Amino acid sequence: MTLSRTNAAPIIAQSDGTLLLDERLPSFEEAQELLRAIAELRKRPGHLHTYRITPVTIWNAAASGWTAGRALGELRALSRYGVPGALERELALQFARYGQLRLGMAGGELRLTAADPRLLADIAALKSVSGWLSVGRDGSHAVVRPEVRGWLKRELALAGYPVVDEAGYRSGQPLPLQLRGAGGDDAGPMLRGYQQAAVDALLGGAGDTGAPDGGASAGGIGSAAGGSGVVVLPCGAGKTWVGIGALSRLACETLILTPNTVSVTQWMRELRRATTLGDEQIGAYTGTSKQVRPVTVATYQVLTSRGGEHGGYSHWPLFQDRNWGLIIYDEVHLLPAPVFRLTADLQATRRLGLTATLVREDGREGDVFALVGPKVYEAPWKSLEREGWIAEASCCEVRVPLDADSAARYAEAPARARSRIAGENPRKAEVVRALLDRHEGEQALVIGQYLDQLRRVAGELGLPLVTGDMPHGERQTLFDRFNRGEIRALALSKVANFAVDLPDAAVAVQISGSFGSRQEEAQRLGRILRPKRGGTEASFYSLVSDQTDEVEYARRRQQFLVQQGYRYEVSRWAEAGADRHSRAAAEARASVVSAHGGDGP
């Protein structure tokens, strides 16, 4: 990118790492691409988007191939008033820190080495890790207790020192398999280009797995080539295929962890369809099934459930009692804290995290970096949209006035109760009806947070309702009918947030959500991003109660998608008289709704 700084440059850089990006100015898209790589969007109150550079964002950029020179050069060119010296120094420092500390095997020992012996001495003096390592006599390395490999990386990351782990991985129990060709034969890979690139980024070039000869049955630690990390792809872009591609390349027994039983079912279906694995080689480990097989798909919930005589995590032996060569963390941004603790003990097993967004609402991105691995591959949402791999989508925030009763209750309610009153605004039902009328002929999803609201809306509009309490078989029956076109619209609870395979869904209407969850907003848009027949555009509507706290929550929810290049049109819902449930009324409303780009007033 060739750029020159002008007074119209869109970035205002501040010494503390805050970056303001003005969407109205030239070079906005180039600047957005840069900041997506090296910073995190924190808030978006209007035309100025506020980003923040953190050590973890810089380390992930460095792991993805960015250099300090490239980042600083582009930031200088795109900054209106230049880059403050303090920020330049911090950027240079964090880029330089990535790679200074390395873990490796030598002489049968796990060793930590540093580019500067003085740094190694400083590390050894840290109270949090001093008992885990001992510096050699010549000061060139420190011997690390193997069982603390993960904990050491986590503590050093917290202290501001990322570790590049080159200590190698066990091969795991061999498992011969192949990817099926597009024609159903065992004809080799059918991965898309970006999916193959993601596998290569994780494991090295084609055919280079880093597995040592003869190391599988012994369970020993092999070559450092290829390892662990996180792949970031949009919803609907086939993250599952990246996991299957890694599994087929390594050809080893694999444990796959997922958010729920729906995800388990989908992984098992794709494994059967895409590989030469037989049914007897694929098992489900859930609350109702305990099949431990060469490829086992389990839920986070069952692994973190407590039980047994001492109330511990009774299912954790699943991790430890089999010679897994790969662990796949589906939706790694949802990884529960107990699985982080277990993952810290499993650093000799290759790990692949799959996600649409590295954003974690609990702020534990650093733990993902240290314990699962750095970001090794990311494909921006809009780039895959341009290439036709995901559907083009328009996003609209519809501001809906509270009805008189709700407005009175909202005004008198304590702060904690207001969000639910706003979220359950009864007037949202009429908006849903009108939007479904507007999109007649398109398959639609109505998604919400509150079950009482969903039951009311589903009852008023005659929609089947799918909730987490519904038996899996009944849920799947409704999904299958929707996919066959027998059901035009479904109402969904939070089950819509994860791995719901409804490829023909083209419209999503979000009537309530989990406060300011950026993850949830991205996941819900992702439900309608499968490419559509004839290139039909997907439509995402978020219904927000006007002049309530829900407006600010919506701004926060939208941050990640805005960072990916999506723009929300903001509309205000207008009255259309008593005949508001007819199609004519819906069309009248559509014509009188006031709409404009950006956040709106």
N, C-alpha and C positions, 0 to 999 in steps of 0.2 A: 504494500500500500504506500503510495507516494502522497504525502500530505504536507501542507505548510500552514503554520499558525496564522490566524487572522482574528480581527475583533469579533468576527461572527463564528468563531470556533465554539462548539456546543458544550464543552466541559469546563466547569470551574472547579479546580482542584484546591483542596485545603490541607493544611499541615497535618491534621489528625487522621488523614486517610479518607475523609469524606469527599465525595465527588458529586457535584450537581450536574445533571445532564439536561439541557434544554431541548425538548423535542421539536421546537419550532424552527431551529436553525439548520443551515446546511451541514452536511456531514453527520447528521444525527445517527443514521444507520451504521456508518463506519464506527462511530464512537460507541454505539450500543453493542456492536460486535466485540470491540475491545473490552468494554467493562463486563460483558457477560463472561469473558475468559478470566479476568483478574480480580473481579470484585463481586459483591452481592448487593442486589437491590434491596434497600431497607424501607423506603416509603415513596409514595407517589401522590402528593397532595394536589398537584395540578400539572402544569406544563414542565415543571422542574422535577426530575426523578432523582432521588437521593440514593447513591451507592456508597458502599463502605469496603475498603480494602482491609483484609485481615490476613494474618499469617497463613491460615488454612487455605484461603482462596489463592494466595501466591504459591504455596507448596503444590496445590493441585495443578495450577498453571504450569509450574516447572516440571511436574511429573508428566504433563501432556505435551511437553516439548517447547514451551515458551522459554525465552531467555530474558534476563534483565535488560539487555540492550534493546531487544525488540519491544518489550513492554514500555520502557521509558521513552524510546523514540516515538512510538505511536501516541503515548500520553502527552508528550511535549507538543507534538504537532496538532493535537486536537484540543488543547487547553487554552482558553481565551487569555488568561493572564500568566501563563507559564505554570510550571510545577514547583511548589515550594521546596526549598532545599531539604527540609525535614522529611517530606514525603519521598523525595528521591532517595535519600539515605535509607529510609525504612524499606522501600522497594528493593534496593540493591542488597540490603542486609538479608531480607527474607529469601530472595532468590539465591543468594550465596549460601545460606544455611542449608538449603536443600542439597543433599549430596555430601555434606561435610562429615556426617556420621553414617557409617555403614556396618551392617551385621554380616558376618560371613563365617564359613567353616574353614578351619586350618588346623592341621595336626590333631584332628579328631575333637577339636574344641569349638565351641561357639564363641566368636570373638567380635568385639566392638572396636572399630578403628576410627580414627579421626584424621582429617587433613592436617590438623595442627595438634601436636602433642599437648600443648597447653589447654586446648579445649577438652581433651580427654581427661586431664587432671581436674578441670572444673566440673566435668560431668561426674566423675567418681566421687567428688566431694558433696554432691547433692544428697541430702538426707533421704529423699524419697527413693533413691536407687542404690545408695552406697552398699547396702547389704547384698545386692544381687550381682555384683561384679568385683573383680580384683585386677588391678593394673599390673601388667608384667614388669619385670625388673628394668627393661630398657625403655619403658614408657610408650612403646609403639602401639600397644593394644591392651584391651581389658578382656579377661575371660568372663563370660556370662553364663550363669546357670541356665541350662536349656529350658527348664520349666517356666522361666520368667520372661521368655522371649517376647510375648505379646505385652505383658505388663510393663516391661522396660520401654518398649516403643510408645506405649500410651503415656507413661509418666514423662518421658522426654519430650513428647509432643506438647504436653501441657506446660512444660518448662520452656517451650519455645525452640526445641531442637528436634526437627524431624529426622527420622532414621530411614535410610534406604536399606531394605532387607534383601540381602543377596545370599542368605544362608541355605537356600535350596529347599526342596520339598520332597516328601515321600512320594513314590509313584502310585501307591495304592494297589489294591488287588486288580489285576488285569481283567478287562471286560471287552472282548472283541465285539465290535459293532461297526456299522456304516450308516451314513446318511443315505436315504433313498433319493433317487433322481426324480425329476418333475413328472416322469411318466410312471412312477410307482416302482420302477426297478431299482436295484442296488447299484445305481449308476453314478455315485459320488455326490458332491455337494450341490445343493440347490439354494445356498444362501445368497441373499442380495449383496451387492458390493459393500455397502456400509456395515452389514452384519459380519461379513468376512473380515473387513478391516478391524472391527471390534475384537474378534477372536484373535487376529494376528497381533493386535496391540497388547492383548493380555498374555499370550503364550509365545510371542516371537513369530518369526516368519513361518510360512507353511511347512509343516512337517517337523518343526523344531519344538518339541514339547519340554525339553529340559529334563526328561526322565532318564535316569542312568540305566544302563544295561544290568539286568539281574537284580535291580533294587526293589522290585515290586513285592515279592513275597517276603523279603526281609524287613520291609517297612522302613528302610534306612533313608537318610536324607541324600538327595541327589543334586544334580546340577542346578545352578541358580537361574539358568535361562528360562524365561517364561515364569509367571508366578501368580500374583494375586492383585486384585484391583477392582475398580468400579467402572461399569459401562453405563453411560447416561444416554438414553434414547427416548423419544416421545412415546406417549401412549399410542398404541395402534401400530407401532413401527416394527414389532416383532422381536421384543427383548427375549422372549422364550427361545427363539431360534438361535440367538447368540449363546445362550446356555447350552442348547443341544449341540451347537457347533463345537463348543469347548469340550463337552463330554465326548463327542465322537473323535476329536483330535487326540485327547489324552487316552481314550479307550480304557477307562478305569472305573471302579465302583464309585458311585456318586450319591451324595445326600443333597436333596433339594428342599429348602425351607421356604414356605409360602405364608401369606397372611391368613388364608381361610380355606375351607374345604372346597369351595368353588374353584379356587386356584389349583388345588390338588387335582381335581378332576380334569381341568384343562391341561395341566402339565402332562398327566398320564395319557390323555387323548393325543396330544401332539407328539409325545415320545413314541407311541405306537404307530402314528401316521408317518413320522419323519425318519425313523430309524429302523434297523433290522432287529431291534430288541423284541423278544417274545413276551407274552403276558406274564409268564412265570418269572421274568427277570425284573418286573416293575411292580413296586409295592406302594401302598398308601398307609401312612402312619398318622391317624387322626383320632378323635375322641371315640369313634365307633369301629375303627379298623387298626390293627397293629401288625401290618405286614412289613417285615424287614427283609428286603431283597437287594440284589446288586445295585439297582437304582431305586432309592426310596424317596418318596415325596411326603414331607411332613408339614404340619402347621406350627407356627410359632406358639400358638396357644397351648397345644398339647405338650410342647417341650417345656413351657414355663409353668405348667400346672403343678401344684404341690400335692404330695401324697406320701404314702408309705408310713412306716413306723415313726420316723422322726420329722415328718412334715417337709422333707426336702424335695428337690426336683427329681422325681422318681424316674423320669424318662430320659435323663441325661446320659445314661449308659449307651443309648442309641448312638451318640456321637463317638463314644470311646471304645466300644466293643467290636467295631468292624474297621477294616483297613480301607477307609475311604481315601480316594486320591483327589477328590474335588468336593467342595461344599459350595452350593449355589444359594445365595441369599436373594430371593425374589422380593422386590419392593424393599430394598435395603434401608431406605429412609424410615421404615417402620420398625426396624430391628429393636426388640424390647431390651431393656437394661440387663436382665438375666442372661440373654444370649450374648450380649457383649462380654459378660464375665466369662462365659464358657468359651467364646471365640478366642479370648486372650490365651487360653490354654491349648489352642489348636493351631498354632502358627506353623507347624510342620506340614499342614495340609493346605493345598492350594485353595484359594477362596475367590469367588466371583460374586460381586454385588451387582444387581440389576435394578435400575430405577429410572423414572422419568425426571426426577429432580433430587439433587443432593440436599435440598432444604430440609432441615429437621426443626420442628417447632420447639423441641427441647434444647436446642443449641449444641447437640452432641455430634456435629459434623467432624470435629477433631477425633472422636473415637472411631467413626467410620474410617477416616484416613489412616489412623494408626493400626487398627485391629483387623479391618477387612482389606484395606489397601487404598492407595491413591486413585484418583480418577485417571484411567488409562485411555478412555475414548469417550467422546461426546459428539453427537450430531444435533445441531440446532433444529428446533421444530420447523422453523420457516424454510430452512434449506431442504428438508425432506418433503415439505409441502410443495415447494417449487418443482421438485423432481417427480411428484406424483405418487410418492410412497404413502403419504397420509393426506386426508381430505383437506381442501381449503375450508377455512371456518371463519364465520363472522361472529363476533361477540357483542352482546348488548346488555347493558344494565338497565332494567326498567324500574323506575322509582314509583312506588305505589302508595298513595295516601292511606293513613290509618282510618278505619271507620270511627265513628264518634265514640262508641263505647271503648274501643281499644285505646284511642287517644286519651281518654280520661284516665283509664287505668295506667297507661304509660306515664302520664304526668305525675301521678301519685305514687308510683312504685319506687322502691329502692333501686339503686343502680344495678344490683345483681339480677333483679327480676326483669329489667327492661328489655334485655336482648331477646328473651323468649317471647314477650308480648309482641315485639316488633317482628320476630321471625314467624310467628303464627298469625299474622295479620289476615283476618278472614277475607279481605278484599283480593287477596292474591288468587283465590279460586277463580274469580271471574276473569282475571288476566290469563290464567292458564287456559280456560275454556276458549278465549278469543285467540290465543296463540295457536292452539291446536286447530281451530277453524282456519286460521290464516295458512297453516301448513298442511291442509287437507291433502291426503295422498302420500304424505311422508311419515315414516315411522318415528315415533317420539317417545322420550323418556321424561317422566316427571320425578325429580329427585329431591328429597328433603331430609331434614335432621330429626324432626319431631313426629313420633308415630301417631299421636292424636290428630295432628294436622294432616298427615298423609291419609289417615283413614277417612277424615272428613272430605278432603278433596277427591280421593278415589271414589267415595260413595256418591258425591255430587255429580261427578263426571262419568261414572260407570267404568272405572279403570280397574283392572286386576292389580293387587298390591303385593309386592314381594318384600318381605322383611327377613331379618336374621333368624327369627324364631320359626320361620316356615321350614318344614322338613325338606331336606335337600332334593328328594325325588320330585316333590310338588314344584319346587322352585325351578328345577331343570325342565319340567314339563312346560311351564309357562314360557321359559326362555326359548325352548324349541318351537312352540307355537308362534311366538313373536318372530323368530327367524324364518319361519315358513310363511309369514305374512298373514296368519290367521288372527293375530291380535295387532291392532294398529298402534296402541300406546300402552305403556306400563308405568305404574307408580312404584318407585323404589326407595327404600331406606338407605342407610349407610352402606348396605351391601353393594351399592352402585360404585363405591369408591375404588373397588379392587377387582380387577380381572374378570369382569362380566363380559362375556363374549357375545355381543349383539352387533354383528358387523353392519347390518342394514340400518341401524339407528342413525337418523340424520338430524334430529332435533332433540335438544336437551333443555328442559326448563327447571332451573334450580329454585325451589321455593324457600329453602332455609338451609343453613350450613353451620359448621362448627366454628363460630366466632370468626377469627381472622386466619384460618388455615390455608396457607398457600398450597400445601400438598393437595388438600382436598379439591381446591378449585382446578388444579391441573389434572387430577385424576378424573374429575367429572367431565371436563371438556374432552378428555381422552376417550370417553365412552362413545363418542360420535366421530372419531377421526379415521376410522377405516375408510379407504377410498370407496366412493359410491359409483354405482352404474351411471354412465353418462357424465361423470364428473360433477355430480350434484354437490353444491356447497352445503356444508354442515352449518347449523345455526344453534348458537348457545345463548340462552337467556338466563340472567340472574335477576330474580325479583327481590327488590330491596325496599323496605318501608321508608318512605320519604321523611326527612327531618327527624330521624332517630339515630341512635348509635349504630344501627345496622349499616348506614352509609359509610362510616369510617371502617367498620369491619370489612365491608366489600372492597374498599380500596386496598386494604392489606392483603385480602385474599387474592386479588388480581395481580399482585406484584410479580410473581414468578412468570406468569404468562405475558405480562407487559415486557418483562426482560427478554422474553423469547421473541418479541416482535409483534405480538397481538395487540390490537387496539379495541377498546370498549367504546361503542356508541352509547351515550347516556340518553334515555328517553323518559318522559314523564307520562304516566297513565292519565287519560282524561275521561271524564264521564261521557256517556252516550245515551242518557235517558233511561226510562224504565224498561225499554225493550232490549236490555243489554245482553241477553243470552242468545239472541238470534245472530245469524251470520251477518246480516246487514249491519247490526250494531257493531259486531267485531270489526267489519271493514271500515265503518265510520270511525271507530276508535283509532284504528291503524292510521287513518288519514289525518287525524287531529292530534296525535301524539307529537309533542315537540321533541326533536332529536338534534343532537349535536355531538361532535367528537370530543374526546378527552374526558375529564372527570365531571365537568359541569359544575355549576355553582352549588 
